[in-house]
Amino acid sequence: MEASRLGLYAILASVTLLNATTLRAADPPPAEAFGTIPDISDVELSPDGKLLAWHSLGPKGSVAVTFDLDAGARKRAFPIDPNAKFRSLTWADNETLLITVSAFATFGQKNAADHYEVARTYSANISDGEVHMLLMRDGARQWVTGADLLAWRTSKPHTVIMSTLDFSEALARQQTGSNLKVGRKDEGWVSQVFEVDTRTGKGARIATGTAFTVDWIVDKTGKPVARSEWNPAISQFTILARDGGGWKEVLRQKDEGTRTVYGLTEDETALVISATTPEGRRTLWKLPLDGSEGRPLLENETDDISHLSFDRITRTPVTAWLGGAEPKSRWLDPEAEKRFRRVAGAFKGKMVRVYGRSEDGQRVVAEVQSPSSPPVFYFVNFAKGTADTVGEAYPGLIDAKLGEVRAISYKARDGVQVPAYLTVPPGSDGKNLPLVVLPHGGPEARDEYEFNWWAQFLAVRGYAVLQPQFRGSTGFGEAWRRAGYRQWGGLMQDDVTDGVRAMIEQGVADAGRVCIVGGSYGGYAALAGAAFTPDLYRCAVSVNGVTDLTRMLMYAKEHSGAESNQLAYWREHIGAPSDASVMAKSPLRAAADIKAPVLLMHAVNDTVVPDTQSRAMAQELQKLKKNVTYVSLAGEDHWLSQSASRIQMLKELEKFLSENLRKT
């Protein structure tokens, strides 16, 4: 197979060359090259293999593009509403593209707790260009709760399956003076499933769950065959299977948290679910729908199952990804493995993801990248033996020399080895460097061994970047994840601190030039580092970070409801708002101990961590005469979904680091 650039996206190819050649060799790529939302993403192949679709940033904004492979020309483009943010796309059939977006919405009393980011899905007809919002109620658009796409292909033509929260009773209570809170179990919210016609957007209800329903599983015909429920009040997780006209319980567990219900086996007789071994490893099980005993489907002796990937046509699991610092996988579908190996053989030394295919398996789409090279998307035609470039996610970085990424580990104070990623500047010997420690958000999340635009932006500017996978991170075993509970400012923070000290001891970092930077939970960790280890850091940067744990728990109660799963989770993970140890681990309440300059940046439309968290921190630091800068990111959300905000954030960060990490 020959990798080639055959002009599927000729406009992008010409822009790529311009961006690459206008930079002087000695200049690092500008903030725009890293911070601009990927120029092309979500490349998807129609089931018949004749059309490609992708999301792109056009001259007039965000757009979903379709491309006729046989004609070698664009078919049709669908502009994205400028008030909405693109999230994903997929094919429902050969004529229908499903486009999911989200938008900021306000309900109730107009304060921070009444702000929500709500997703909606549209069907776009490739032939006539008609677009319909899916799942409408009495002709009115339901931006209140959003809707989840459960099945994008069923045996019934022009039909998708979606779930949403029915809010009829909740809305009636709001109209009589009660507050409207998404997820309140005492406000009449009930999970329901709808069969939706992609030609009209209208839906018909086909199943009703309860206020505790978490996930639905549907078969190839679109019929709901199982659902999972979680009752946080009694710590009970259950799975129910369809039994004639009713439901029967096939699994119940208490005080063990929830399991993931991934989908159905190929023969649709059993569910594929997660399970945890006594040693704390996450495994895969088959749970028969008839109620008989489950059995292991896949188990690994050293690593846990991190997540699954699914076939775009059948929706069945094809690959199980294992935890650990570097990506490893186990194949569940031999044919999918064969396709992968044929493509991967043409891109030695790269990370290859073959994620879309035609029904006959002769045409596929693949994403190719590495930790030091941005994603490039390819259309692969096995019959012709070609791999044509569709486009580059970051065209401004073509031929740029990026940082070298190493998967490492270091010893924590209790002797445990903590995995991490270390990125060193291109051409560096990796010694005596200014260090940026970049703890991830979540905290139940992880960094991946792949291209990271934030870390690489810092590396090409001469900074070593440490990304610790502290206890509490996912992907390194269930015991590792659970170790982070009630450890905000405790064990999780100690792991970050110990990583910095290890880099200093190993000679990687200059002890006098270390800054801690992070977003969301990482923003909390940055401020906690400045407050609780004030002599370790020269500066600290928080983006959309938590500053007061007690106020955050109060916000979760107001935003999601006193009986919501969200509040129950945060109370379990952080602690009770009245707990003295919780109060003590809030950087806001330890602001007097901070010595380093602090940069706070926060999105105005953040519905996960309200900007009042950073504003309160800025006010407290100003009152204490501390060195603090506050930057408001207008019109932005928690995830920095827009190019302008990402670029603004990077430029502010670059200036701040330059001022505070220069040699003295």
C-alpha positions as CSV (number, residue, x, y, z in Angstrom):
1,M,0.0,0.0,0.0
2,E,1.3,3.4,-0.9
3,A,0.6,6.5,1.2
4,S,-0.1,9.4,-1.1
5,R,-1.6,12.9,-1.2
6,L,-4.0,12.6,-4.2
7,G,-6.0,15.8,-3.8
8,L,-9.1,14.7,-2.0
9,Y,-8.8,17.9,-0.1
10,A,-6.8,20.0,-2.5
11,I,-7.7,23.3,-0.9
12,L,-6.3,22.1,2.5
13,A,-3.1,20.9,0.8
14,S,-2.4,24.3,-0.6
15,V,-3.0,26.1,2.7
16,T,-0.8,23.6,4.4
17,L,2.2,24.4,2.2
18,L,1.6,28.1,2.7
19,N,1.5,27.8,6.5
20,A,4.6,25.6,6.5
21,T,6.8,27.8,4.4
22,T,6.0,31.2,5.7
23,L,7.5,30.4,9.2
24,R,11.2,31.2,9.7
25,A,13.2,28.1,10.6
26,A,14.2,29.5,14.0
27,D,10.6,30.5,15.0
28,P,8.4,28.1,16.9
29,P,4.9,27.8,15.4
30,P,2.6,30.5,16.6
31,A,-0.2,30.0,19.1
32,E,-2.7,29.8,16.3
33,A,-1.0,26.7,14.9
34,F,-1.8,24.8,18.1
35,G,-4.9,26.6,19.5
36,T,-7.0,26.6,16.3
37,I,-9.7,23.9,16.5
38,P,-8.5,21.0,14.3
39,D,-8.9,22.0,10.6
40,I,-10.4,18.6,9.8
41,S,-11.9,16.1,12.2
42,D,-14.5,13.3,12.4
43,V,-13.8,11.9,9.0
44,E,-16.5,9.3,8.4
45,L,-17.2,6.9,5.5
46,S,-20.8,6.2,4.3
47,P,-21.9,2.5,4.6
48,D,-21.7,2.0,0.8
49,G,-18.2,3.5,0.8
50,K,-19.0,6.1,-1.8
51,L,-19.1,9.2,0.3
52,L,-16.8,10.8,2.9
53,A,-18.0,13.3,5.5
54,W,-15.9,15.4,7.8
55,H,-16.0,18.5,10.0
56,S,-13.9,21.5,8.8
57,L,-13.3,25.1,9.6
58,G,-14.3,26.9,6.5
59,P,-13.8,30.6,5.7
60,K,-17.2,31.4,7.1
61,G,-17.1,29.1,10.1
62,S,-17.7,25.5,11.1
63,V,-19.1,23.2,8.4
64,A,-19.9,19.6,7.8
65,V,-18.6,18.6,4.4
66,T,-19.5,15.6,2.2
67,F,-17.3,14.4,-0.6
68,D,-18.1,12.0,-3.5
69,L,-15.2,9.6,-3.8
70,D,-16.1,8.3,-7.3
71,A,-16.6,11.8,-8.7
72,G,-13.6,13.2,-6.8
73,A,-15.6,16.4,-5.8
74,R,-17.5,17.8,-2.9
75,K,-21.1,16.7,-2.8
76,R,-22.7,19.1,-0.3
77,A,-21.7,21.2,2.8
78,F,-23.8,21.9,5.8
79,P,-22.9,25.1,7.8
80,I,-23.0,24.8,11.6
81,D,-25.1,27.4,13.4
82,P,-22.6,30.0,14.7
83,N,-24.3,29.9,18.1
84,A,-23.7,26.1,18.4
85,K,-20.5,24.1,18.7
86,F,-19.8,21.0,16.6
87,R,-19.4,17.8,18.6
88,S,-19.6,14.8,16.3
89,L,-21.0,13.3,13.1
90,T,-21.9,9.9,11.8
91,W,-23.8,8.3,8.9
92,A,-27.3,6.9,9.6
93,D,-27.5,5.6,6.0
94,N,-26.1,6.4,2.6
95,E,-28.2,9.5,2.3
96,T,-28.4,10.8,5.8
97,L,-25.6,12.4,7.9
98,L,-26.2,12.9,11.6
99,I,-24.6,16.1,13.0
100,T,-24.4,16.6,16.8
101,V,-23.8,20.1,18.2
102,S,-24.2,21.7,21.6
103,A,-25.1,25.2,22.8
104,F,-25.2,27.2,26.0
105,A,-28.7,27.6,27.5
106,T,-30.1,29.2,30.6
107,F,-33.2,28.1,32.4
108,G,-34.8,29.2,35.7
109,Q,-33.4,32.1,37.7
110,K,-30.6,33.2,35.3
111,N,-27.7,32.5,37.8
112,A,-24.8,30.2,37.3
113,A,-26.7,27.1,38.6
114,D,-29.3,27.6,35.8
115,H,-26.8,27.4,33.0
116,Y,-26.5,24.2,30.9
117,E,-24.6,23.0,27.9
118,V,-27.2,21.0,25.9
119,A,-26.5,18.7,22.9
120,R,-28.8,18.2,19.9
121,T,-28.6,16.0,16.8
122,Y,-29.7,17.0,13.3
123,S,-30.3,14.8,10.3
124,A,-28.9,16.2,7.0
125,N,-30.1,14.7,3.7
126,I,-27.3,14.6,1.2
127,S,-29.5,14.6,-1.9
128,D,-31.9,17.5,-1.2
129,G,-30.0,19.3,1.5
130,E,-32.9,19.3,4.0
131,V,-31.9,19.4,7.7
132,H,-34.1,18.4,10.7
133,M,-33.6,18.6,14.4
134,L,-34.2,15.1,15.8
135,L,-36.6,14.4,18.6
136,M,-39.0,17.3,18.7
137,R,-42.0,17.6,21.1
138,D,-45.2,19.1,19.9
139,G,-43.2,21.1,17.3
140,A,-41.1,22.8,19.9
141,R,-37.3,22.4,20.1
142,Q,-36.2,20.7,23.3
143,W,-33.0,22.4,24.3
144,V,-33.8,21.7,28.0
145,T,-32.4,18.3,28.4
146,G,-30.8,17.3,25.1
147,A,-31.0,13.8,23.6
148,D,-28.5,11.0,23.3
149,L,-28.1,8.9,20.1
150,L,-28.4,5.2,21.1
151,A,-28.5,3.6,17.7
152,W,-27.7,5.4,14.4
153,R,-28.4,2.4,12.2
154,T,-31.2,0.0,12.6
155,S,-33.0,-2.5,10.3
156,K,-35.8,0.0,9.9
157,P,-35.0,2.5,7.1
158,H,-34.8,6.2,8.0
159,T,-34.9,5.5,11.7
160,V,-32.5,6.2,14.7
161,I,-33.0,5.5,18.3
162,M,-32.5,8.2,20.9
163,S,-33.0,8.7,24.7
164,T,-33.9,11.8,26.6
165,L,-35.3,12.9,30.0
166,D,-39.0,13.5,29.9
167,F,-39.6,16.7,31.7
168,S,-43.4,17.1,31.5
169,E,-44.0,17.0,35.2
170,A,-40.8,19.0,35.9
171,L,-41.9,21.7,33.5
172,A,-45.3,21.8,35.1
173,R,-43.8,22.3,38.5
174,Q,-41.6,25.1,37.2
175,Q,-44.6,26.9,35.7
176,T,-46.1,26.8,39.2
177,G,-43.1,28.4,40.8
178,S,-40.7,25.5,41.4
179,N,-37.1,25.6,40.1
180,L,-36.2,23.5,37.1
181,K,-33.2,21.2,37.9
182,V,-31.9,18.7,35.4
183,G,-31.5,15.3,37.0
184,R,-33.6,15.9,40.2
185,K,-35.2,12.5,41.2
186,D,-37.9,14.4,43.1
187,E,-38.9,16.6,40.2
188,G,-40.4,14.2,37.7
189,W,-37.5,13.5,35.4
190,V,-37.8,10.1,33.7
191,S,-35.5,8.5,31.1
192,Q,-37.3,7.5,27.9
193,V,-36.4,6.0,24.5
194,F,-37.8,7.2,21.2
195,E,-37.8,5.9,17.7
196,V,-37.0,8.9,15.5
197,D,-37.7,9.5,11.8
198,T,-34.7,11.1,10.2
199,R,-36.8,12.6,7.4
200,T,-39.0,14.6,9.8
201,G,-37.2,14.7,13.1
202,K,-40.3,13.5,14.9
203,G,-40.1,10.7,17.5
204,A,-42.4,8.1,19.0
205,R,-41.8,6.8,22.5
206,I,-41.0,3.1,22.6
207,A,-39.7,2.6,26.2
208,T,-39.8,4.3,29.6
209,G,-37.3,3.8,32.4
210,T,-37.1,5.5,35.8
211,A,-35.4,8.4,37.5
212,F,-32.5,6.1,38.1
213,T,-31.9,4.9,34.6
214,V,-28.3,5.4,33.4
215,D,-27.9,3.6,30.0
216,W,-30.1,1.9,27.4
217,I,-29.0,-0.9,25.1
218,V,-30.9,-1.5,21.8
219,D,-30.6,-4.4,19.3
220,K,-30.2,-4.2,15.5
221,T,-33.9,-3.7,15.0
222,G,-33.9,-0.7,17.3
223,K,-35.7,-2.4,20.2
224,P,-34.5,-1.6,23.7
225,V,-33.4,-4.9,25.2
226,A,-31.6,-3.8,28.4
227,R,-31.1,-0.9,30.7
228,S,-28.9,-0.1,33.7
229,E,-29.9,1.8,36.8
230,W,-28.0,3.4,39.7
231,N,-29.5,4.5,43.0
232,P,-26.8,6.5,44.8
233,A,-29.0,6.7,48.0
234,I,-28.5,3.0,48.6
235,S,-25.4,2.5,46.4
236,Q,-27.2,-0.1,44.3
237,F,-26.5,-0.8,40.6
238,T,-28.8,-3.0,38.6
239,I,-29.1,-4.3,35.0
240,L,-32.6,-5.2,33.7
241,A,-33.4,-7.1,30.5
242,R,-36.6,-7.0,28.5
243,D,-38.9,-9.9,29.4
244,G,-41.9,-9.9,27.2
245,G,-43.8,-6.8,28.0
246,G,-41.9,-6.1,31.2
247,W,-38.3,-6.1,32.6
248,K,-36.4,-8.7,34.7
249,E,-33.4,-8.1,36.8
250,V,-30.3,-9.9,35.6
251,L,-27.6,-8.3,37.8
252,R,-27.6,-6.5,41.1
253,Q,-24.7,-5.2,43.2
254,K,-24.4,-2.9,46.2
255,D,-21.6,-0.7,47.5
256,E,-19.4,-1.4,44.4
257,G,-20.2,1.6,42.2
258,T,-21.5,1.2,38.7
259,R,-20.3,-1.0,35.8
260,T,-20.1,0.0,32.2
261,V,-22.6,-1.6,29.9
262,Y,-20.9,-1.5,26.5
263,G,-23.4,-3.1,24.2
264,L,-24.5,-6.5,22.8
265,T,-22.5,-9.5,21.6
266,E,-22.6,-10.2,17.8
267,D,-25.4,-12.8,18.3
268,E,-27.3,-10.3,20.6
269,T,-27.9,-13.0,23.3
270,A,-25.7,-11.3,25.9
271,L,-24.5,-7.9,27.1
272,V,-20.8,-6.9,27.1
273,I,-20.2,-5.3,30.5
274,S,-17.2,-4.4,32.7
275,A,-16.3,-6.2,35.9
276,T,-13.6,-5.8,38.5
277,T,-11.4,-8.6,39.7
278,P,-10.5,-9.0,43.4
279,E,-7.1,-7.6,42.5
280,G,-8.7,-4.4,41.2
281,R,-8.3,-5.0,37.5
282,R,-11.1,-4.1,35.1
283,T,-12.2,-6.9,32.8
284,L,-14.9,-7.8,30.3
285,W,-17.8,-10.1,30.9
286,K,-20.6,-11.5,28.9
287,L,-24.0,-11.3,30.8
288,P,-26.7,-13.3,29.1
289,L,-30.0,-11.6,28.6
290,D,-31.9,-14.7,29.7
291,G,-30.6,-14.2,33.3
292,S,-28.2,-17.1,33.3
293,E,-24.8,-16.7,34.9
294,G,-22.2,-14.4,33.3
295,R,-18.7,-15.4,32.4
296,P,-15.4,-13.6,31.5
297,L,-15.1,-12.4,27.9
298,L,-11.6,-11.0,28.1
299,E,-9.2,-10.7,30.9
300,N,-5.6,-9.4,31.1
301,E,-3.3,-10.5,33.8
302,T,-1.5,-7.2,34.2
303,D,-3.6,-4.4,32.7
304,D,-7.2,-3.4,33.1
305,I,-9.6,-2.9,30.2
306,S,-9.7,0.9,29.7
307,H,-12.4,1.2,27.0
308,L,-13.8,-0.4,23.9
309,S,-14.1,0.6,20.2
310,F,-17.1,-0.3,18.1
311,D,-17.9,-1.2,14.6
312,R,-19.6,1.7,12.8
313,I,-21.8,-0.7,10.9
314,T,-22.9,-3.3,13.4
315,R,-22.3,-1.3,16.6
316,T,-20.7,-4.4,18.2
317,P,-17.3,-4.2,20.1
318,V,-14.3,-4.8,18.0
319,T,-11.3,-3.7,20.1
320,A,-10.6,-3.7,23.8
321,W,-8.0,-1.1,24.8
322,L,-5.8,-2.0,27.8
323,G,-4.7,0.5,30.4
324,G,-1.2,1.6,31.0
325,A,1.1,4.3,29.9
326,E,1.4,3.2,26.2
327,P,-1.6,2.0,24.1
328,K,-2.2,-1.7,23.8
329,S,-5.2,-3.5,22.5
330,R,-6.9,-6.9,22.3
331,W,-9.0,-7.7,19.3
332,L,-12.5,-9.0,19.5
333,D,-13.2,-9.1,15.8
334,P,-10.7,-11.0,13.6
335,E,-11.8,-9.3,10.4
336,A,-11.3,-5.8,11.9
337,E,-7.9,-6.9,13.0
338,K,-6.9,-7.9,9.5
339,R,-8.0,-4.5,8.1
340,F,-6.0,-2.8,10.8
341,R,-2.8,-4.7,10.2
342,R,-3.0,-4.0,6.4
343,V,-3.2,-0.3,7.0
344,A,-0.8,-0.1,9.9
345,G,1.9,-1.8,7.8
346,A,2.0,1.3,5.6
347,F,2.7,3.6,8.6
348,K,5.5,2.1,10.5
349,G,6.3,3.9,13.8
350,K,2.9,5.7,13.9
351,M,-0.2,5.1,15.9
352,V,-2.9,4.0,13.5
353,R,-6.7,3.9,14.2
354,V,-8.9,2.3,11.6
355,Y,-12.3,3.3,12.8
356,G,-14.7,3.4,9.8
357,R,-15.4,1.0,6.9
358,S,-17.7,0.3,4.1
359,E,-20.2,-2.6,4.5
360,D,-18.0,-4.8,2.2
361,G,-14.8,-3.9,4.2
362,Q,-13.0,-2.8,1.0
363,R,-12.8,0.9,1.9
364,V,-11.8,2.3,5.3
365,V,-10.9,5.6,7.0
366,A,-7.9,5.8,9.3
367,E,-6.3,8.3,11.6
368,V,-2.5,8.3,11.8
369,Q,-0.5,10.2,14.4
370,S,2.1,10.0,17.1
371,P,2.9,11.9,20.3
372,S,5.2,14.1,18.3
373,S,3.1,14.4,15.1
374,P,-0.5,15.7,14.8
375,P,-3.3,13.5,13.3
376,V,-3.6,13.0,9.6
377,F,-6.7,11.4,8.1
378,Y,-6.6,8.9,5.2
379,F,-9.1,7.2,2.9
380,V,-7.8,3.6,2.2
381,N,-9.0,1.6,-0.8
382,F,-7.8,-2.0,-0.5
383,A,-8.8,-2.8,-4.0
384,K,-6.5,-0.2,-5.4
385,G,-3.9,-0.5,-2.6
386,T,-3.9,3.3,-1.9
387,A,-4.1,5.5,1.1
388,D,-5.2,9.0,0.1
389,T,-4.8,12.0,2.4
390,V,-8.1,13.5,3.3
391,G,-6.5,16.2,5.5
392,E,-4.3,17.3,8.4
393,A,-5.8,18.2,11.7
394,Y,-3.2,20.9,12.4
395,P,-1.9,22.1,9.0
396,G,0.1,24.9,10.6
397,L,2.3,22.2,12.2
398,I,3.3,20.3,9.1
399,D,7.1,19.8,9.1
400,A,7.4,21.6,12.5
401,K,9.9,20.0,14.9
402,L,7.9,19.1,17.9
403,G,8.9,17.8,21.4
404,E,9.9,14.3,22.1
405,V,7.4,12.5,24.4
406,R,8.5,9.8,26.8
407,A,6.4,7.4,28.8
408,I,8.1,7.4,32.2
409,S,7.5,6.6,35.9
410,Y,8.8,8.0,39.1
411,K,8.7,6.9,42.8
412,A,6.1,8.6,45.1
413,R,6.9,9.1,48.7
414,D,5.1,5.9,49.7
415,G,7.3,3.9,47.3
416,V,4.6,3.5,44.6
417,Q,5.6,4.0,40.9
418,V,3.5,6.7,39.3
419,P,3.2,6.7,35.5
420,A,3.7,10.0,33.6
421,Y,4.5,11.5,30.3
422,L,7.5,13.8,29.9
423,T,7.8,16.0,26.8
424,V,11.2,17.7,26.2
425,P,11.9,20.5,23.7
426,P,13.0,19.4,20.2
427,G,16.7,19.1,20.0
428,S,17.1,19.3,23.8
429,D,19.3,17.0,25.9
430,G,16.6,17.0,28.5
431,K,18.6,18.5,31.3
432,N,18.3,21.6,33.5
433,L,15.1,22.8,31.8
434,P,12.4,25.1,32.9
435,L,9.5,22.7,33.8
436,V,5.8,23.0,33.4
437,V,3.9,20.4,35.3
438,L,0.5,19.9,33.6
439,P,-1.9,17.7,35.7
440,H,-4.9,16.6,33.8
441,G,-8.6,17.4,34.5
442,G,-11.2,15.0,35.8
443,P,-9.7,13.9,38.1
444,E,-11.2,10.6,36.9
445,A,-9.5,11.0,33.5
446,R,-6.1,10.5,32.0
447,D,-3.6,11.8,29.5
448,E,-3.0,9.7,26.4
449,Y,0.2,8.7,24.7
450,E,-0.7,10.8,21.6
451,F,-0.4,14.3,20.2
452,N,-1.3,16.9,22.8
453,W,-1.6,20.5,21.4
454,W,-1.2,22.1,24.9
455,A,1.9,20.2,25.9
456,Q,3.6,20.6,22.5
457,F,2.9,24.3,22.4
458,L,4.9,24.5,25.6
459,A,7.7,22.1,24.5
460,V,8.5,24.0,21.3
461,R,9.0,27.1,23.5
462,G,11.7,25.4,25.5
463,Y,9.8,24.0,28.4
464,A,9.9,20.4,29.6
465,V,6.4,19.3,30.3
466,L,5.5,16.7,32.9
467,Q,2.0,15.1,32.8
468,P,1.6,12.9,35.9
469,Q,-1.0,10.1,35.9
470,F,-1.6,10.5,39.7
471,R,-3.7,8.2,41.7
472,G,-7.3,8.9,40.9
473,S,-6.5,8.7,37.2
474,T,-8.4,6.2,35.0
475,G,-6.8,3.6,32.8
476,F,-4.4,2.2,35.4
477,G,-6.7,-0.1,37.2
478,E,-9.7,0.2,39.4
479,A,-7.7,0.3,42.6
480,W,-5.7,3.2,41.1
481,R,-8.8,5.1,40.3
482,R,-10.5,4.6,43.6
483,A,-7.3,5.7,45.4
484,G,-8.2,9.3,44.5
485,Y,-11.4,9.3,46.4
486,R,-11.4,12.0,49.2
487,Q,-7.9,12.9,48.2
488,W,-8.3,16.3,46.7
489,G,-5.2,18.2,48.1
490,G,-4.0,14.9,49.6
491,L,-2.6,11.8,47.9
492,M,-3.5,13.0,44.4
493,Q,-1.6,16.3,45.1
494,D,1.3,14.4,46.7
495,D,1.8,12.4,43.5
496,V,2.0,15.6,41.5
497,T,4.5,17.1,44.0
498,D,6.6,14.0,44.0
499,G,6.8,14.1,40.2
500,V,8.2,17.6,40.3
501,R,10.8,16.6,42.9
502,A,11.7,13.5,40.9
503,M,12.4,15.7,37.8
504,I,14.6,18.0,39.9
505,E,16.5,15.1,41.4
506,Q,17.0,13.5,38.0
507,G,18.4,16.8,36.6
508,V,15.6,17.3,34.1
509,A,14.2,20.4,35.8
510,D,15.8,23.6,37.1
511,A,14.5,23.7,40.6
512,G,14.2,27.5,40.4
513,R,12.1,27.5,37.3
514,V,9.0,25.3,37.8
515,C,5.4,26.4,37.1
516,I,2.3,24.3,37.6
517,V,-0.5,24.7,35.0
518,G,-3.8,22.9,34.6
519,G,-7.4,23.1,33.5
520,S,-10.5,22.0,35.5
521,Y,-9.3,19.6,38.2
522,G,-5.8,20.4,36.9
523,G,-6.5,24.1,37.6
524,Y,-7.4,23.0,41.2
525,A,-4.1,21.1,41.4
526,A,-2.2,24.1,40.2
527,L,-3.6,26.3,42.9
528,A,-3.3,23.6,45.5
529,G,0.3,23.3,44.6
530,A,0.9,27.0,45.0
531,A,-1.0,27.1,48.3
532,F,0.2,23.8,50.0
533,T,3.7,23.7,48.6
534,P,4.4,27.4,48.1
535,D,8.2,27.0,47.9
536,L,8.1,24.5,45.1
537,Y,6.7,26.6,42.3
538,R,7.8,29.9,40.7
539,C,4.2,30.4,39.3
540,A,0.8,28.8,38.9
541,V,-1.9,28.9,36.2
542,S,-5.5,27.7,36.6
543,V,-7.9,27.5,33.6
544,N,-11.5,26.8,34.6
545,G,-10.3,25.5,37.9
546,V,-12.0,24.7,41.2
547,T,-10.8,27.0,44.0
548,D,-13.3,26.3,46.8
549,L,-14.5,22.7,47.3
550,T,-17.4,23.6,49.6
551,R,-18.8,26.1,47.1
552,M,-18.3,23.6,44.3
553,L,-20.4,21.0,46.2
554,M,-23.1,23.7,46.8
555,Y,-23.1,24.6,43.1
556,A,-23.5,20.9,42.2
557,K,-26.5,20.7,44.4
558,E,-28.1,23.8,42.9
559,H,-27.2,22.9,39.3
560,S,-28.0,19.2,39.3
561,G,-30.4,18.7,42.3
562,A,-30.1,17.4,45.8
563,E,-30.9,13.9,44.7
564,S,-28.9,13.8,41.5
565,N,-26.2,11.3,40.6
566,Q,-23.8,14.2,40.0
567,L,-24.1,15.5,43.5
568,A,-23.9,12.0,45.0
569,Y,-20.7,11.3,43.0
570,W,-19.0,14.6,44.0
571,R,-19.9,14.0,47.7
572,E,-18.4,10.6,47.5
573,H,-15.3,11.8,45.6
574,I,-14.6,15.0,47.5
575,G,-16.4,14.7,50.8
576,A,-19.2,16.5,52.7
577,P,-19.2,20.3,52.3
578,S,-19.2,20.8,56.0
579,D,-16.2,18.5,56.5
580,A,-13.3,20.5,58.0
581,S,-10.8,18.6,55.9
582,V,-12.6,19.5,52.7
583,M,-12.6,23.2,53.7
584,A,-8.9,23.0,54.5
585,K,-8.0,21.6,51.1
586,S,-9.6,24.5,49.2
587,P,-6.9,26.8,47.7
588,L,-9.2,29.8,48.3
589,R,-9.0,29.2,52.0
590,A,-5.3,28.9,51.9
591,A,-4.6,31.9,49.7
592,A,-2.6,33.6,52.3
593,D,0.1,31.0,52.0
594,I,0.6,31.5,48.2
595,K,3.9,33.2,47.3
596,A,4.1,32.6,43.5
597,P,2.4,34.8,40.9
598,V,-1.0,33.4,39.8
599,L,-2.7,33.5,36.5
600,L,-6.4,32.7,36.5
601,M,-8.4,32.2,33.3
602,H,-12.0,31.2,33.2
603,A,-14.7,30.7,30.6
604,V,-17.8,32.9,31.1
605,N,-20.2,30.1,29.9
606,D,-18.6,27.3,32.0
607,T,-21.4,25.0,33.1
608,V,-19.2,22.5,34.9
609,V,-17.1,24.8,37.1
610,P,-18.7,28.3,37.3
611,D,-16.4,31.3,36.7
612,T,-17.4,32.5,40.2
613,Q,-14.8,30.0,41.4
614,S,-11.9,31.8,39.8
615,R,-13.4,35.2,40.4
616,A,-13.6,34.5,44.1
617,M,-10.0,33.4,44.1
618,A,-8.9,36.5,42.2
619,Q,-10.7,38.8,44.7
620,E,-9.1,37.0,47.7
621,L,-5.6,37.2,46.3
622,Q,-6.1,40.9,45.4
623,K,-7.3,41.5,49.0
624,L,-4.2,39.9,50.3
625,K,-2.0,42.0,48.0
626,K,-0.8,38.9,46.1
627,N,0.4,38.9,42.5
628,V,-2.6,37.7,40.5
629,T,-3.9,38.2,37.0
630,Y,-7.5,37.3,36.0
631,V,-8.5,36.7,32.3
632,S,-12.1,36.2,31.3
633,L,-12.7,34.0,28.3
634,A,-15.8,35.5,26.7
635,G,-18.5,33.2,25.2
636,E,-16.5,30.1,26.0
637,D,-17.4,26.8,27.7
638,H,-15.5,24.4,30.1
639,W,-13.8,22.5,27.3
640,L,-12.4,25.6,25.4
641,S,-14.3,24.5,22.3
642,Q,-13.6,27.6,20.3
643,S,-10.3,28.6,18.5
644,A,-10.3,32.2,19.7
645,S,-10.4,31.2,23.4
646,R,-7.7,28.5,23.0
647,I,-5.4,30.9,21.2
648,Q,-6.1,33.6,23.8
649,M,-5.3,31.2,26.6
650,L,-2.1,30.1,25.0
651,K,-0.9,33.6,24.4
652,E,-1.6,34.6,28.0
653,L,0.1,31.5,29.2
654,E,3.2,32.1,27.0
655,K,3.5,35.7,28.3
656,F,3.1,34.7,31.9
657,L,5.6,31.8,31.7
658,S,8.1,34.0,29.9
659,E,7.9,36.6,32.7
660,N,8.2,34.2,35.6
661,L,10.4,31.3,34.4
662,R,13.2,33.4,32.9
663,K,16.7,32.7,34.3
664,T,17.7,34.9,37.2
